[in-house]
């Protein structure tokens, strides 16, 4: 080695860093300077010093910034080490980092006999999907695809499986367009390349799921729907669930294109196959509760399914437009048609889902309770949602204890893999009954899908419900963000009652906890009150008017809630604390008769029917805390 002159200070620094590394304190140092100044010579001096002390030196070069190989210097340095180690030693040193290193150095996979993808990424994806973190699941699966491409890009079947997994989680993550346009077609191409019918069919099925999300009720009219349905038809194995699914999606494509007889034949064949296999999923896909009736009725010369379900579809549009009485009338028409010309349970089933919100908005929840009970009596095995919907109806009628009991009867060991509609209904019920623990767990599970304004056209806005839970927990900034998200989503699809309800809840939040934004709150409140009047949503008219009046009076935030007087706020807070009228009278030093009058006024102003509803509401607005801390209050 040529003589080394100067740079003593720099060399001492490098040697000091090496000594620290020997002691277990590693570090990264960078040498900078003009070309020819001696950087390489200085590194050679350090390498010689390290070798003299028994260290293994790895050298990597990166002479051009335009090198097409990423991390080239690191890959070269690691490659020099790998070349001089036996496999057992290399495996021990690589440890859990083997997959990450193999992405830089593909030959390491062959030396260590690594599998073609990373099980860690797939396990992480599965865990993320179980808690509805679909974006995270997609990210982990895409990492697995990268690892697979680096380690064993020739295994097309495995690559296809990873793409199918990505397509599935993208649909749930709300990125259905990418699933339909990019991922599912790529998976289909790989499946056909390896002549795998099952994988090809699954790619078709996922593409159709994505199109359903994108196009909703009009998805079957898309040219791409017909393309994928015909592909599914050609790849489905006979006498399997695939065949049932293929017949159903192709029937939908035929039906909207005027080929009704072909569609009815395919639906009938799918139902026959589903019954033969006792395939519950297949029965649902074939539409046992709608298309089964239509197929059998066709043999008798009329289509009961179309007659019954048509009004329900129209009622959804009436609900969105705020034409609530029209929505109710259409639901009643469907019930009458089912009673006159077919199975009554079909009409009651539709009514159970589609009558709830119009009747709730108008304050006629007792009628809704009767509808649900009529369905339960008519159905041999009622759907699980029926018990939840009945509990919601009971809660809206002021029968909160009955609602709590009904909700407890529907309890499950785990909420994993429960349908989305069921989770949203459970969250509504938890809010109505004041079950804070259940509401918090459900809100966390539904957080990834807060962008949904409604589920199946029969639920309230997911973002607004989650926002209500966050407000109850005191997380006002996040609650406000979710209310604003709900407002944007409801306005986008023209969901008039939800727009007004979200404006009301957002206004109440701003009035109570953001006093500097009172003008914004009043604008939302006045708009909501006007809309409630136009739609004749009387329970909410009273609530909005009370807040407007209280705000004009300039009362404290905790008492402006609901338009209560200061004394009524005290009474409501004590009700929330579980006090009886006699105990309230003793603590406030008033007569028991005066307490009864205050309770009547509170129920009237809040449009409630029971003390339980007052207790839940008062807790949500912090009145129980204000009462407990008030001067003169005796616990």
C-alpha positions as CSV (number, residue, x, y, z in Angstrom):
1,X,0.0,0.0,0.0
2,X,1.4,3.4,-0.9
3,X,2.4,5.8,1.9
4,X,-0.5,7.6,3.6
5,X,0.2,11.2,4.4
6,X,-2.0,13.7,6.4
7,X,-5.7,13.2,7.2
8,X,-4.6,12.2,10.7
9,X,-7.7,13.8,12.4
10,X,-10.1,12.1,10.0
11,X,-8.4,8.7,10.4
12,X,-8.5,9.0,14.2
13,X,-12.3,9.7,14.0
14,X,-12.8,6.6,11.9
15,X,-10.7,4.5,14.2
16,X,-12.6,5.8,17.2
17,X,-15.9,4.8,15.5
18,X,-14.5,1.3,14.9
19,X,-13.5,0.9,18.5
20,X,-17.1,2.0,19.6
21,X,-18.5,-0.6,17.2
22,X,-16.3,-3.3,18.8
23,X,-17.9,-2.3,22.0
24,X,-21.5,-2.8,20.6
25,X,-22.2,0.9,19.6
26,X,-22.4,0.9,15.9
27,X,-22.7,4.1,13.8
28,X,-22.7,5.4,10.2
29,X,-20.1,7.8,9.0
30,X,-20.0,9.6,5.6
31,X,-16.9,11.0,3.9
32,X,-17.4,14.0,1.6
33,X,-15.1,16.0,-0.6
34,X,-14.1,16.8,-4.2
35,X,-13.0,14.0,-6.5
36,X,-9.3,13.1,-6.0
37,X,-9.1,14.5,-2.5
38,X,-8.3,11.1,-1.0
39,X,-11.6,9.6,0.2
40,X,-10.9,6.2,-1.2
41,X,-7.4,6.1,0.3
42,X,-8.8,7.0,3.7
43,X,-11.3,4.2,3.5
44,X,-8.5,1.8,2.5
45,X,-6.5,2.9,5.6
46,X,-9.5,2.2,7.8
47,X,-10.1,-1.2,6.2
48,X,-6.5,-2.2,6.8
49,X,-6.8,-1.1,10.4
50,X,-10.0,-3.1,10.9
51,X,-8.6,-6.3,9.3
52,X,-5.5,-6.0,11.5
53,X,-7.9,-6.4,14.5
54,X,-9.7,-9.4,13.1
55,X,-12.7,-7.7,11.6
56,X,-14.4,-8.8,8.4
57,X,-14.5,-5.9,5.9
58,X,-17.3,-5.7,3.2
59,X,-16.8,-3.3,0.3
60,X,-19.4,-2.0,-2.1
61,X,-19.1,0.5,-4.9
62,X,-21.5,2.9,-6.5
63,X,-19.6,4.9,-9.1
64,X,-22.6,6.3,-11.0
65,X,-25.8,7.9,-9.7
66,X,-27.5,6.5,-12.8
67,X,-27.1,2.9,-11.7
68,X,-30.3,0.9,-12.5
69,X,-29.7,-1.3,-9.4
70,X,-31.2,0.1,-6.2
71,X,-28.9,0.0,-3.1
72,X,-26.1,-1.3,-5.4
73,X,-23.3,-0.6,-2.9
74,X,-25.1,-2.4,-0.1
75,X,-25.9,-5.4,-2.3
76,X,-22.3,-5.7,-3.4
77,X,-21.0,-5.5,0.2
78,X,-23.5,-8.0,1.5
79,X,-22.8,-10.3,-1.5
80,X,-19.1,-10.3,-0.6
81,X,-19.9,-11.5,2.9
82,X,-22.4,-14.2,1.7
83,X,-19.8,-15.6,-0.7
84,X,-17.5,-16.3,2.2
85,X,-19.9,-17.9,4.7
86,X,-21.3,-21.4,4.8
87,X,-25.1,-21.7,4.8
88,X,-25.5,-22.7,8.4
89,X,-23.5,-19.7,9.6
90,X,-25.3,-17.4,7.2
91,X,-28.7,-18.6,8.3
92,X,-27.9,-17.9,11.9
93,X,-26.6,-14.4,11.2
94,X,-29.5,-13.5,8.9
95,X,-32.2,-14.5,11.4
96,X,-35.5,-12.7,10.9
97,X,-33.9,-10.3,8.4
98,X,-33.4,-13.0,5.8
99,X,-36.4,-11.9,3.7
100,X,-35.5,-8.2,3.8
101,X,-31.9,-8.9,2.8
102,X,-33.0,-11.3,0.1
103,X,-34.9,-8.5,-1.6
104,X,-31.5,-6.8,-2.1
105,X,-29.7,-10.0,-2.9
106,X,-31.9,-12.6,-4.6
107,X,-29.1,-15.2,-4.6
108,X,-29.4,-15.3,-0.8
109,X,-32.9,-17.0,-1.2
110,X,-31.2,-19.9,-3.1
111,X,-28.5,-20.3,-0.5
112,X,-30.9,-20.3,2.5
113,X,-33.7,-22.1,0.6
114,X,-36.2,-19.4,1.5
115,X,-39.9,-19.9,0.5
116,X,-41.2,-17.8,-2.4
117,X,-42.9,-15.2,-0.2
118,X,-42.9,-13.8,3.3
119,X,-45.3,-15.5,5.7
120,X,-44.9,-12.5,8.0
121,X,-46.5,-10.1,5.4
122,X,-49.4,-12.5,4.8
123,X,-50.0,-13.0,8.6
124,X,-50.0,-9.2,9.1
125,X,-52.5,-8.8,6.2
126,X,-54.8,-11.4,7.7
127,X,-54.7,-9.7,11.1
128,X,-55.4,-6.3,9.5
129,X,-58.4,-7.7,7.6
130,X,-59.9,-9.2,10.8
131,X,-60.2,-5.7,12.3
132,X,-61.4,-4.1,9.1
133,X,-58.1,-2.3,8.5
134,X,-58.3,-3.2,4.8
135,X,-55.8,-0.5,3.6
136,X,-53.2,-2.0,5.9
137,X,-54.0,-5.5,4.7
138,X,-53.6,-4.4,1.1
139,X,-50.2,-2.8,1.9
140,X,-48.9,-6.0,3.5
141,X,-50.1,-8.2,0.6
142,X,-48.4,-5.8,-1.9
143,X,-45.2,-6.2,0.1
144,X,-45.6,-9.9,-0.1
145,X,-46.0,-9.5,-3.9
146,X,-42.7,-7.6,-4.1
147,X,-40.9,-10.2,-2.0
148,X,-42.3,-13.0,-4.2
149,X,-41.3,-11.2,-7.4
150,X,-37.7,-10.9,-6.0
151,X,-37.4,-14.4,-4.7
152,X,-39.4,-16.6,-7.1
153,X,-41.1,-14.6,-9.8
154,X,-41.6,-17.8,-11.9
155,X,-44.3,-19.1,-9.6
156,X,-47.3,-17.6,-11.4
157,X,-49.9,-19.5,-9.3
158,X,-48.6,-18.0,-6.0
159,X,-48.4,-14.6,-7.6
160,X,-52.0,-15.0,-8.7
161,X,-53.1,-15.9,-5.1
162,X,-51.5,-12.8,-3.7
163,X,-53.2,-10.6,-6.3
164,X,-56.5,-12.2,-5.5
165,X,-56.0,-11.4,-1.9
166,X,-55.2,-7.8,-2.7
167,X,-58.3,-7.5,-4.9
168,X,-60.5,-8.8,-2.1
169,X,-59.3,-6.3,0.5
170,X,-59.3,-3.4,-1.9
171,X,-63.0,-3.9,-2.4
172,X,-63.6,-3.6,1.3
173,X,-61.2,-0.7,1.6
174,X,-63.3,1.4,-0.8
175,X,-60.7,1.2,-3.6
176,X,-62.9,-1.0,-5.8
177,X,-62.0,0.8,-9.0
178,X,-58.4,-0.3,-8.7
179,X,-59.5,-3.9,-7.9
180,X,-61.8,-3.9,-11.0
181,X,-59.4,-2.2,-13.4
182,X,-56.0,-3.4,-12.4
183,X,-55.7,-6.2,-9.8
184,X,-58.4,-8.6,-10.8
185,X,-57.5,-8.5,-14.5
186,X,-53.9,-9.2,-13.7
187,X,-54.8,-12.1,-11.5
188,X,-57.1,-13.4,-14.2
189,X,-54.3,-13.3,-16.8
190,X,-52.0,-15.2,-14.5
191,X,-54.7,-17.8,-13.8
192,X,-55.3,-18.4,-17.5
193,X,-51.6,-18.6,-18.1
194,X,-51.3,-21.6,-15.8
195,X,-54.7,-23.0,-16.9
196,X,-56.2,-22.8,-13.4
197,X,-60.0,-22.6,-13.7
198,X,-60.6,-22.1,-10.0
199,X,-58.3,-19.1,-9.7
200,X,-59.6,-17.7,-13.0
201,X,-63.2,-17.9,-11.7
202,X,-62.2,-16.3,-8.4
203,X,-60.7,-13.4,-10.3
204,X,-63.9,-13.0,-12.2
205,X,-66.0,-13.1,-9.0
206,X,-63.8,-10.4,-7.3
207,X,-64.0,-8.2,-10.4
208,X,-67.8,-8.5,-10.3
209,X,-67.8,-7.6,-6.5
210,X,-65.7,-4.5,-7.3
211,X,-68.1,-3.5,-10.1
212,X,-71.1,-4.0,-7.7
213,X,-69.5,-1.5,-5.3
214,X,-68.7,1.0,-8.1
215,X,-72.1,0.7,-9.9
216,X,-74.4,-0.2,-7.1
217,X,-77.9,-1.1,-8.4
218,X,-76.8,-0.2,-12.0
219,X,-73.7,-2.4,-12.0
220,X,-75.3,-5.1,-14.1
221,X,-75.8,-2.6,-17.0
222,X,-72.1,-2.1,-17.4
223,X,-70.4,-3.7,-20.4
224,X,-67.6,-4.8,-18.1
225,X,-70.2,-6.7,-15.9
226,X,-71.3,-8.7,-19.0
227,X,-67.7,-9.4,-19.9
228,X,-66.8,-10.8,-16.4
229,X,-70.1,-12.6,-16.0
230,X,-69.5,-14.5,-19.3
231,X,-65.9,-15.3,-18.2
232,X,-67.2,-16.6,-14.9
233,X,-69.7,-18.7,-16.8
234,X,-67.0,-20.3,-18.9
235,X,-64.7,-21.0,-15.9
236,X,-67.2,-22.1,-13.2
237,X,-66.9,-25.8,-12.3
238,X,-70.2,-27.7,-12.6
239,X,-72.2,-28.7,-9.4
240,X,-70.3,-26.2,-7.2
241,X,-70.9,-22.9,-5.6
242,X,-69.0,-21.4,-8.5
243,X,-71.7,-22.5,-10.8
244,X,-74.4,-21.0,-8.7
245,X,-72.6,-17.6,-8.6
246,X,-71.9,-17.7,-12.3
247,X,-75.6,-18.3,-13.1
248,X,-76.7,-15.5,-10.8
249,X,-74.4,-12.8,-12.2
250,X,-75.0,-13.9,-15.8
251,X,-78.8,-13.8,-15.1
252,X,-78.5,-10.3,-13.9
253,X,-76.6,-9.3,-17.1
254,X,-79.3,-11.0,-19.2
255,X,-82.2,-9.5,-17.3
256,X,-81.2,-5.8,-17.7
257,X,-80.6,-6.4,-21.4
258,X,-84.2,-7.5,-22.0
259,X,-83.5,-11.3,-22.1
260,X,-85.8,-12.0,-19.2
261,X,-86.6,-15.6,-20.0
262,X,-82.9,-16.5,-20.1
263,X,-82.4,-14.7,-16.8
264,X,-85.3,-16.5,-15.1
265,X,-84.0,-19.9,-16.4
266,X,-80.5,-19.1,-15.0
267,X,-81.9,-18.0,-11.6
268,X,-84.1,-21.1,-11.4
269,X,-81.1,-23.3,-12.2
270,X,-79.0,-21.5,-9.5
271,X,-81.7,-21.9,-6.9
272,X,-82.1,-25.6,-7.7
273,X,-78.4,-26.2,-7.4
274,X,-78.2,-24.2,-4.1
275,X,-81.0,-26.3,-2.6
276,X,-79.4,-29.5,-3.7
277,X,-76.1,-28.6,-2.1
278,X,-77.8,-27.0,0.9
279,X,-75.5,-24.1,0.3
280,X,-76.7,-21.2,2.4
281,X,-74.3,-18.7,0.7
282,X,-75.4,-20.0,-2.7
283,X,-79.1,-19.5,-1.7
284,X,-78.4,-15.9,-0.8
285,X,-76.5,-15.3,-4.0
286,X,-79.4,-16.8,-5.9
287,X,-81.9,-14.6,-4.0
288,X,-84.1,-17.1,-2.2
289,X,-86.1,-14.4,-0.6
290,X,-86.7,-12.5,-3.8
291,X,-85.9,-14.3,-6.9
292,X,-87.1,-17.7,-5.6
293,X,-90.6,-16.1,-5.4
294,X,-90.2,-14.6,-8.8
295,X,-89.2,-17.8,-10.4
296,X,-92.0,-19.9,-8.9
297,X,-94.5,-17.2,-9.5
298,X,-93.4,-17.1,-13.2
299,X,-94.7,-20.6,-13.6
300,X,-98.1,-19.4,-12.3
301,X,-98.1,-16.4,-14.7
302,X,-97.0,-13.5,-12.6
303,X,-93.9,-12.1,-10.8
304,X,-94.6,-11.7,-7.2
305,X,-91.0,-10.8,-6.4
306,X,-91.1,-7.9,-8.8
307,X,-94.5,-6.7,-7.6
308,X,-93.4,-6.8,-4.0
309,X,-89.8,-5.5,-4.1
310,X,-90.5,-2.8,-6.7
311,X,-92.2,-0.4,-4.2
312,X,-89.4,-1.0,-1.7
313,X,-86.8,0.1,-4.2
314,X,-88.8,3.2,-4.9
315,X,-89.2,3.9,-1.2
316,X,-85.4,4.2,-0.9
317,X,-85.4,7.2,-3.3
318,X,-88.3,8.8,-1.4
319,X,-86.4,8.4,1.8
320,X,-83.3,10.1,0.3
321,X,-85.5,12.9,-0.9
322,X,-87.2,13.4,2.5
323,X,-90.6,12.3,1.1
324,X,-91.2,10.2,4.2
325,X,-94.9,9.7,4.0
326,X,-94.5,8.6,0.4
327,X,-91.9,6.1,1.4
328,X,-94.2,4.7,4.1
329,X,-97.1,4.4,1.6
330,X,-94.9,2.5,-0.9
331,X,-93.8,0.1,1.9
332,X,-97.5,-0.5,2.8
333,X,-98.2,-1.1,-0.9
334,X,-95.5,-3.8,-0.9
335,X,-97.0,-5.5,2.2
336,X,-100.5,-5.5,0.7
337,X,-99.2,-7.0,-2.6
338,X,-97.4,-9.7,-0.8
339,X,-100.5,-10.5,1.3
340,X,-102.8,-10.6,-1.7
341,X,-100.6,-12.5,-4.2
342,X,-97.8,-14.3,-2.4
343,X,-96.1,-15.1,0.8
344,X,-96.8,-12.4,3.4
345,X,-93.4,-12.8,5.0
346,X,-91.7,-11.4,1.9
347,X,-93.5,-8.1,2.3
348,X,-92.9,-8.0,6.0
349,X,-89.2,-8.7,5.5
350,X,-88.9,-5.7,3.2
351,X,-90.9,-3.5,5.5
352,X,-88.7,-4.4,8.5
353,X,-85.7,-2.9,6.7
354,X,-87.3,-0.1,4.8
355,X,-90.0,1.3,7.1
356,X,-87.7,1.9,10.1
357,X,-86.1,5.2,9.2
358,X,-89.2,6.9,7.7
359,X,-91.3,6.0,10.8
360,X,-88.5,6.9,13.2
361,X,-88.0,10.3,11.6
362,X,-91.7,11.0,11.9
363,X,-91.9,9.7,15.5
364,X,-94.1,6.7,14.8
365,X,-91.9,4.0,16.3
366,X,-94.7,2.1,17.9
367,X,-96.0,1.2,14.5
368,X,-92.6,0.0,13.5
369,X,-92.4,-2.3,16.5
370,X,-95.7,-3.9,15.3
371,X,-94.2,-4.5,11.9
372,X,-91.1,-6.2,13.2
373,X,-93.1,-8.5,15.5
374,X,-95.4,-9.3,12.6
375,X,-92.4,-10.4,10.6
376,X,-91.0,-12.5,13.5
377,X,-94.4,-14.3,13.8
378,X,-94.6,-15.0,10.1
379,X,-91.0,-16.1,9.6
380,X,-90.2,-19.6,10.7
381,X,-86.6,-18.6,11.4
382,X,-86.4,-14.8,11.6
383,X,-83.2,-13.1,10.4
384,X,-80.7,-12.1,13.1
385,X,-81.2,-8.5,12.3
386,X,-84.9,-8.7,13.3
387,X,-84.1,-8.8,17.1
388,X,-81.7,-5.8,16.7
389,X,-84.3,-3.8,14.7
390,X,-87.0,-4.6,17.3
391,X,-84.7,-3.4,20.1
392,X,-84.1,-0.2,18.2
393,X,-87.9,0.3,17.7
394,X,-88.5,-0.3,21.5
395,X,-85.7,2.2,22.4
396,X,-87.3,4.8,20.1
397,X,-90.6,4.3,21.8
398,X,-89.1,5.0,25.2
399,X,-89.0,1.4,26.3
400,X,-85.3,1.4,26.9
401,X,-85.1,-1.5,29.4
402,X,-86.9,-3.7,27.0
403,X,-84.5,-2.6,24.3
404,X,-81.5,-3.4,26.5
405,X,-82.9,-6.9,27.2
406,X,-83.5,-7.4,23.5
407,X,-80.0,-6.3,22.6
408,X,-78.5,-8.6,25.2
409,X,-80.4,-11.5,23.8
410,X,-78.6,-11.0,20.4
411,X,-75.2,-11.1,22.0
412,X,-72.4,-13.1,20.2
413,X,-69.1,-14.5,21.5
414,X,-67.1,-12.4,19.0
415,X,-67.8,-9.5,16.6
416,X,-65.2,-10.9,14.2
417,X,-66.6,-11.6,10.8
418,X,-70.1,-10.2,11.6
419,X,-71.9,-8.6,8.6
420,X,-71.4,-4.9,8.3
421,X,-75.1,-4.2,8.5
422,X,-75.3,-6.0,11.8
423,X,-72.4,-4.0,13.2
424,X,-74.0,-0.7,12.3
425,X,-77.3,-1.7,13.8
426,X,-75.5,-2.8,17.0
427,X,-73.8,0.6,17.2
428,X,-77.1,2.4,16.8
429,X,-78.6,0.3,19.6
430,X,-75.6,0.9,21.9
431,X,-76.0,4.7,21.4
432,X,-79.7,4.5,22.1
433,X,-79.4,2.5,25.3
434,X,-76.3,4.2,26.6
435,X,-74.0,1.2,26.4
436,X,-70.7,3.2,26.2
437,X,-68.4,0.1,26.2
438,X,-70.2,-1.6,23.4
439,X,-70.4,1.7,21.4
440,X,-66.7,2.3,21.8
441,X,-65.8,-1.2,20.6
442,X,-68.2,-1.0,17.6
443,X,-67.0,2.5,16.7
444,X,-63.4,1.3,16.6
445,X,-64.4,-1.6,14.3
446,X,-66.3,0.6,12.0
447,X,-63.7,3.4,11.8
448,X,-62.3,2.1,8.5
449,X,-65.7,2.4,6.8
450,X,-66.9,5.7,8.1
451,X,-67.0,6.9,4.5
452,X,-70.3,4.9,4.1
453,X,-73.3,7.2,4.2
454,X,-75.7,4.2,4.6
455,X,-75.6,0.4,4.5
456,X,-78.1,-1.3,2.3
457,X,-80.2,1.9,2.3
458,X,-81.6,1.2,5.7
459,X,-79.1,2.6,8.2
460,X,-78.0,6.0,9.4
461,X,-74.7,7.5,8.4
462,X,-71.8,5.5,9.8
463,X,-69.6,8.6,10.2
464,X,-72.4,10.4,12.2
465,X,-72.8,7.4,14.5
466,X,-69.1,7.1,15.1
467,X,-68.9,10.8,15.7
468,X,-71.6,10.5,18.3
469,X,-69.5,7.9,20.1
470,X,-66.5,10.1,20.0
471,X,-68.4,13.0,21.4
472,X,-69.7,10.8,24.3
473,X,-66.0,9.9,25.0
474,X,-65.0,13.6,25.0
475,X,-62.9,13.4,21.8
476,X,-64.6,16.5,20.4
477,X,-62.1,17.2,17.6
478,X,-62.4,13.8,16.1
479,X,-66.2,13.8,16.6
480,X,-66.3,17.1,14.7
481,X,-64.2,15.6,11.8
482,X,-66.6,12.6,11.5
483,X,-69.7,14.8,11.6
484,X,-68.2,16.9,8.8
485,X,-67.4,13.7,6.8
486,X,-71.0,12.5,7.3
487,X,-72.3,15.9,6.1
488,X,-70.2,15.8,2.9
489,X,-71.3,12.2,2.2
490,X,-75.0,12.8,2.8
491,X,-74.9,15.9,0.7
492,X,-73.1,14.1,-2.1
493,X,-75.9,11.4,-2.5
494,X,-78.7,13.8,-1.6
495,X,-79.7,12.1,1.6
496,X,-81.9,14.9,2.9
497,X,-82.9,13.6,6.4
498,X,-79.3,12.7,7.1
499,X,-78.0,16.1,6.0
500,X,-80.4,17.8,8.5
501,X,-79.6,15.3,11.3
502,X,-75.8,15.7,10.8
503,X,-76.2,19.5,10.8
504,X,-78.1,19.3,14.1
505,X,-75.5,17.2,15.8
506,X,-72.6,19.2,14.5
507,X,-74.4,22.4,15.6
508,X,-74.9,21.0,19.1
509,X,-71.3,20.0,19.3
510,X,-70.1,23.5,18.2
511,X,-72.5,25.3,20.6
512,X,-71.4,23.2,23.5
513,X,-67.7,23.0,23.0
514,X,-66.6,25.5,20.4
515,X,-68.0,28.9,21.5
516,X,-66.0,30.8,19.0
517,X,-67.9,29.2,16.2
518,X,-71.3,30.0,17.4
519,X,-72.2,31.7,14.1
520,X,-71.4,28.5,12.2
521,X,-73.4,26.4,14.6
522,X,-76.4,28.7,14.3
523,X,-76.3,28.5,10.5
524,X,-76.3,24.7,10.6
525,X,-79.0,24.7,13.3
526,X,-81.3,27.1,11.4
527,X,-80.9,25.0,8.2
528,X,-81.6,21.8,10.1
529,X,-84.7,23.2,11.7
530,X,-86.1,24.4,8.4
531,X,-85.5,21.0,6.8
532,X,-87.1,19.2,9.7
533,X,-90.2,21.3,9.2
534,X,-90.3,20.7,5.5
535,X,-90.0,16.9,6.0
536,X,-92.4,17.0,9.0
537,X,-89.8,15.4,11.3
538,X,-91.6,16.7,14.4
539,X,-89.4,15.1,17.1
540,X,-86.4,16.8,15.6
541,X,-88.2,20.1,15.0
542,X,-88.7,20.4,18.7
543,X,-85.1,19.5,19.5
544,X,-83.7,22.1,16.9
545,X,-86.1,24.8,18.1
546,X,-85.2,24.3,21.7
547,X,-81.5,24.7,20.9
548,X,-82.2,27.8,18.9
549,X,-84.2,29.4,21.7
550,X,-81.6,28.4,24.4
551,X,-78.8,29.9,22.3
552,X,-80.7,33.2,22.0
553,X,-81.1,33.3,25.7
554,X,-77.3,33.1,26.1
555,X,-77.4,30.3,28.7
556,X,-74.3,28.2,29.6
557,X,-73.3,25.6,27.1
558,X,-74.3,22.6,29.2
559,X,-77.8,24.0,29.8
560,X,-78.4,25.3,26.3
561,X,-78.3,21.6,25.3
562,X,-82.0,20.7,24.7
563,X,-83.3,24.2,25.7
564,X,-83.5,23.3,29.4
565,X,-83.7,25.9,32.2
566,X,-80.9,25.8,34.8
567,X,-83.2,24.0,37.3
568,X,-84.3,21.5,34.6
569,X,-80.6,20.9,33.9
570,X,-80.1,20.1,37.6
571,X,-83.0,17.6,37.5
572,X,-81.8,15.9,34.3
573,X,-78.3,15.6,35.7
574,X,-79.7,13.9,38.9
575,X,-81.8,11.6,36.8
576,X,-78.6,10.5,34.9
577,X,-77.0,9.9,38.4
578,X,-79.8,7.4,39.1
579,X,-81.8,9.5,41.6
580,X,-85.5,9.0,42.2
581,X,-88.0,12.0,42.3
582,X,-88.0,11.9,46.1
583,X,-84.1,11.9,46.3
584,X,-84.0,14.8,43.7
585,X,-86.5,16.8,45.8
586,X,-84.5,16.3,48.9
587,X,-81.2,17.3,47.3
588,X,-82.6,20.4,45.5
589,X,-84.7,21.4,48.5
590,X,-88.0,21.5,46.4
591,X,-91.2,19.5,46.6
592,X,-91.6,16.1,45.0
593,X,-94.5,17.6,42.9
594,X,-92.2,20.3,41.6
595,X,-89.8,17.6,40.5
596,X,-92.6,15.8,38.6
597,X,-93.4,19.1,36.8
598,X,-89.7,19.6,35.8
599,X,-89.5,16.0,34.5
600,X,-92.6,16.5,32.4
601,X,-91.1,19.7,30.9
602,X,-87.8,17.9,30.2
603,X,-89.6,15.0,28.4
604,X,-91.6,17.5,26.4
605,X,-88.6,19.7,25.4
606,X,-86.5,16.7,24.4
607,X,-89.3,14.8,22.7
608,X,-88.6,11.8,24.9
609,X,-90.9,9.3,26.5
610,X,-88.9,7.9,29.4
611,X,-86.5,8.8,32.2
612,X,-84.0,6.4,30.7
613,X,-83.8,8.4,27.5
614,X,-83.3,11.6,29.6
615,X,-80.5,9.8,31.6
616,X,-78.7,8.8,28.4
617,X,-79.0,12.3,26.9
618,X,-77.9,14.0,30.1
619,X,-74.8,11.8,30.4
620,X,-73.9,12.6,26.7
621,X,-74.1,16.3,27.5
622,X,-72.2,16.2,30.8
623,X,-75.1,17.4,32.9
624,X,-74.5,14.6,35.5
625,X,-71.0,16.0,36.0
626,X,-72.2,19.6,36.2
627,X,-74.8,18.6,38.9
628,X,-72.3,16.6,40.9
629,X,-69.8,19.5,41.0
630,X,-72.4,22.3,41.7
631,X,-72.2,24.2,45.0
632,X,-74.6,22.8,47.6
633,X,-74.9,19.4,45.9
634,X,-74.9,16.5,48.4
635,X,-73.9,13.1,47.1
